[in-house]
Amino acid sequence: MPRLRLAPWLRRGLEAAVVAALVAIASLAGNRLAAGGTAYPVPSGAVGALVLAPAVLALGVLTCAYPMAMAPTRADAVFGALVAFLVAADLTIVFGAGPMLLPNGAQLSGGAVVALLGAAPAIVGLAAGQVLTPLGFGRRAGAVGAVLAATVAVGVLAVAAMPR
């Protein structure tokens, strides 16, 4: 059987997506503590932010930093990061934890909560890696994207954890 050849940007994007989705799904699986399939109430405040932090950081930071750091061209970096986030978010939504009861009373899928919270860090990390580095790809772009994506992710989690 011949070996399947994928474009480098697609291969790197899928690698990052699988790892980010595994981290997000595994960290959300611990939230299946509610009995009888009822919605898991996400704690308010810092505890709620810490519950969601590994999944949000995996989707927001890893999916933009790894494809940029490993890409040979700017287009490969952008396409790889886009594929990584979209595939990881889809996998997390499908296989993530069951419904979560948010502090404001809304009920939403755990994977959807994490995908929505991880979108802003991924976008900022990708944009920062492209704008703040001369090439837009390579280790430096990946590092800049990772640092700024992590900073935005911490900010998003802090805003989400604010008491209402």
KOLLO-514970 format. One record per residue (C-alpha): residue number from 0; residue in one letter; x, y, z negated. Coordinates in Angstrom, 2 decimals, decimal comma. Each point is the difference from the previous one (the first is absolute). Layout:
// residues N
(site NUM "a" (X Y Z))
...
END
This chain:
// residues 164
(site 0 "m" (0,00 0,00 0,00))
(site 1 "p" (1,52 3,36 0,99))
(site 2 "r" (0,67 2,53 -2,70))
(site 3 "l" (-2,39 2,93 -0,21))
(site 4 "r" (1,80 3,25 0,75))
(site 5 "l" (-1,41 3,12 -1,61))
(site 6 "a" (1,08 3,58 0,53))
(site 7 "p" (2,35 1,16 -2,79))
(site 8 "w" (-2,43 2,64 -1,26))
(site 9 "l" (-2,81 -2,53 -0,18))
(site 10 "r" (2,16 -2,57 -1,79))
(site 11 "r" (1,23 2,54 -2,57))
(site 12 "g" (-3,52 1,35 -0,49))
(site 13 "l" (-1,40 -3,47 -0,59))
(site 14 "e" (2,83 -0,86 -2,42))
(site 15 "a" (-0,71 3,11 -2,06))
(site 16 "a" (-3,75 -0,60 0,19))
(site 17 "v" (0,22 -3,56 -1,29))
(site 18 "v" (2,24 0,94 -2,92))
(site 19 "a" (-2,08 3,06 -0,93))
(site 20 "a" (-3,25 -1,94 0,24))
(site 21 "l" (1,38 -2,84 -2,15))
(site 22 "v" (1,07 2,46 -2,70))
(site 23 "a" (-3,32 1,85 0,14))
(site 24 "i" (-2,12 -3,15 -0,04))
(site 25 "a" (2,04 -1,59 -2,77))
(site 26 "s" (-0,20 3,10 -2,17))
(site 27 "l" (-3,75 0,29 0,56))
(site 28 "a" (-0,58 -3,71 -0,70))
(site 29 "g" (0,80 0,65 -3,65))
(site 30 "n" (-3,06 2,24 -0,11))
(site 31 "r" (-2,37 -2,92 0,45))
(site 32 "l" (-0,72 -0,03 -3,68))
(site 33 "a" (-3,71 0,75 0,21))
(site 34 "a" (-2,18 -3,00 -0,72))
(site 35 "g" (-2,56 -1,29 2,46))
(site 36 "g" (1,16 1,97 3,02))
(site 37 "t" (-1,05 3,35 -1,40))
(site 38 "a" (1,89 3,15 0,89))
(site 39 "y" (3,29 0,53 -1,80))
(site 40 "p" (-0,10 3,35 -1,83))
(site 41 "v" (3,17 1,95 0,76))
(site 42 "p" (1,11 1,71 -3,19))
(site 43 "s" (0,11 3,77 0,09))
(site 44 "g" (3,15 1,96 -0,66))
(site 45 "a" (3,58 -1,19 0,20))
(site 46 "v" (-0,91 -3,65 -0,50))
(site 47 "g" (-2,16 0,04 3,12))
(site 48 "a" (2,82 1,62 1,97))
(site 49 "l" (2,43 -2,67 -1,18))
(site 50 "v" (-2,42 -2,75 1,04))
(site 51 "l" (-0,11 1,34 3,56))
(site 52 "a" (3,61 1,24 0,23))
(site 53 "p" (1,74 -3,11 1,42))
(site 54 "a" (-2,55 -0,43 2,76))
(site 55 "v" (-0,08 3,70 0,92))
(site 56 "l" (3,79 0,24 0,02))
(site 57 "a" (0,30 -3,12 2,14))
(site 58 "l" (-2,49 1,25 2,58))
(site 59 "g" (1,15 3,61 -0,07))
(site 60 "v" (3,77 -0,33 -0,24))
(site 61 "l" (1,07 -3,35 1,39))
(site 62 "t" (-2,07 0,21 3,15))
(site 63 "c" (1,57 3,30 1,06))
(site 64 "a" (3,57 -0,41 -1,29))
(site 65 "y" (0,97 -3,46 1,24))
(site 66 "p" (-0,96 0,39 3,68))
(site 67 "m" (1,69 3,42 0,14))
(site 68 "a" (3,18 -1,26 -1,61))
(site 69 "m" (0,28 -2,99 2,31))
(site 70 "a" (-1,09 1,68 3,27))
(site 71 "p" (2,43 0,59 2,88))
(site 72 "t" (-2,04 2,90 1,45))
(site 73 "r" (-2,44 2,67 -1,17))
(site 74 "a" (-2,90 -1,61 1,85))
(site 75 "d" (0,77 -3,36 -1,61))
(site 76 "a" (-0,03 1,68 -3,42))
(site 77 "v" (-3,38 1,65 0,54))
(site 78 "f" (-1,71 -2,99 1,58))
(site 79 "g" (1,46 -2,41 -2,56))
(site 80 "a" (-1,18 2,13 -2,92))
(site 81 "l" (-3,48 0,37 1,48))
(site 82 "v" (-0,33 -3,74 0,60))
(site 83 "a" (1,36 -0,75 -3,47))
(site 84 "f" (-2,50 2,21 -1,81))
(site 85 "l" (-3,00 -1,02 2,07))
(site 86 "v" (0,67 -3,74 -0,26))
(site 87 "a" (0,88 0,18 -3,71))
(site 88 "a" (-3,12 2,05 -0,77))
(site 89 "d" (-2,19 -2,42 1,94))
(site 90 "l" (1,49 -3,03 -1,74))
(site 91 "t" (-0,39 1,67 -3,39))
(site 92 "i" (-3,61 0,93 0,67))
(site 93 "v" (-0,89 -3,51 1,16))
(site 94 "f" (1,94 -2,01 -2,57))
(site 95 "g" (0,25 2,52 -2,83))
(site 96 "a" (-1,88 -0,15 -3,24))
(site 97 "g" (-3,74 0,06 -0,21))
(site 98 "p" (-2,04 3,06 -0,80))
(site 99 "m" (1,40 2,60 -2,37))
(site 100 "l" (-2,09 2,32 -2,10))
(site 101 "l" (1,69 3,39 0,18))
(site 102 "p" (-0,07 2,44 -2,94))
(site 103 "n" (-2,48 2,25 1,81))
(site 104 "g" (-2,49 -2,89 0,24))
(site 105 "a" (0,57 -0,90 3,65))
(site 106 "q" (0,57 -3,62 0,97))
(site 107 "l" (2,49 -0,73 2,77))
(site 108 "s" (2,12 -2,90 1,15))
(site 109 "g" (3,39 -0,11 -1,73))
(site 110 "g" (1,80 -0,23 3,32))
(site 111 "a" (-1,88 3,01 1,34))
(site 112 "v" (0,89 2,05 -3,06))
(site 113 "v" (3,68 -0,81 0,43))
(site 114 "a" (-0,06 0,60 3,77))
(site 115 "l" (-1,63 3,40 -0,46))
(site 116 "l" (2,44 1,03 -2,72))
(site 117 "g" (2,98 -1,25 2,01))
(site 118 "a" (-0,87 1,83 3,22))
(site 119 "a" (1,27 3,44 -1,05))
(site 120 "p" (3,41 -1,23 -1,21))
(site 121 "a" (0,49 -2,00 3,20))
(site 122 "i" (-0,87 2,98 2,20))
(site 123 "v" (2,25 2,38 -1,94))
(site 124 "g" (2,86 -2,51 -0,05))
(site 125 "l" (-0,21 -0,57 3,74))
(site 126 "a" (-0,22 3,72 0,75))
(site 127 "a" (2,89 0,79 -2,36))
(site 128 "g" (2,22 -2,63 1,57))
(site 129 "q" (-0,69 1,46 3,43))
(site 130 "v" (0,23 3,70 -0,82))
(site 131 "l" (2,68 0,21 -2,69))
(site 132 "t" (2,64 -2,16 1,68))
(site 133 "p" (1,74 0,78 3,28))
(site 134 "l" (-0,66 -3,38 1,63))
(site 135 "g" (-3,32 -1,08 -1,54))
(site 136 "f" (1,14 -3,59 -0,41))
(site 137 "g" (2,69 -1,90 -1,84))
(site 138 "r" (0,99 -0,35 -3,63))
(site 139 "r" (-0,10 3,71 -0,75))
(site 140 "a" (-3,52 0,40 1,41))
(site 141 "g" (-1,13 -3,06 -1,93))
(site 142 "a" (1,47 1,35 -3,22))
(site 143 "v" (-1,53 3,46 0,41))
(site 144 "g" (-3,35 -1,54 0,91))
(site 145 "a" (0,12 -2,35 -2,98))
(site 146 "v" (0,83 2,73 -2,51))
(site 147 "l" (-2,68 2,39 1,20))
(site 148 "a" (-2,59 -2,76 0,39))
(site 149 "a" (0,69 -1,17 -3,56))
(site 150 "t" (-0,29 3,57 -1,27))
(site 151 "v" (-3,34 0,45 1,73))
(site 152 "a" (-1,17 -3,41 -1,25))
(site 153 "v" (0,77 0,99 -3,59))
(site 154 "g" (-1,90 3,24 0,56))
(site 155 "v" (-2,99 -1,83 1,49))
(site 156 "l" (-0,05 -2,42 -2,92))
(site 157 "a" (0,26 2,89 -2,47))
(site 158 "v" (-2,93 1,77 1,62))
(site 159 "a" (-2,01 -3,23 0,11))
(site 160 "a" (0,75 -0,60 -3,68))
(site 161 "m" (-1,17 3,41 -1,18))
(site 162 "p" (-2,92 -0,33 -2,40))
(site 163 "r" (-3,29 1,16 1,42))
END
